[in-house]
């Protein structure tokens, strides 16, 4: 897959992507809120229903 070159340079060297972009918006929302921030699944579901987040 071809991508646009990064406009950023560090120490004069171009920065290259290390991996693919997220597959879809919200792809990691449940993991971040649940695993990293400790939100219970019921609260994450509530936030989804309220339209606050998109977490497939």
Long-range contacts (C-beta under 8 A, 24 or more apart in sequence): 24-56, 25-54, 26-53, 26-54, 26-55, 26-56, 27-56, 29-53, 29-54, 29-55, 30-55
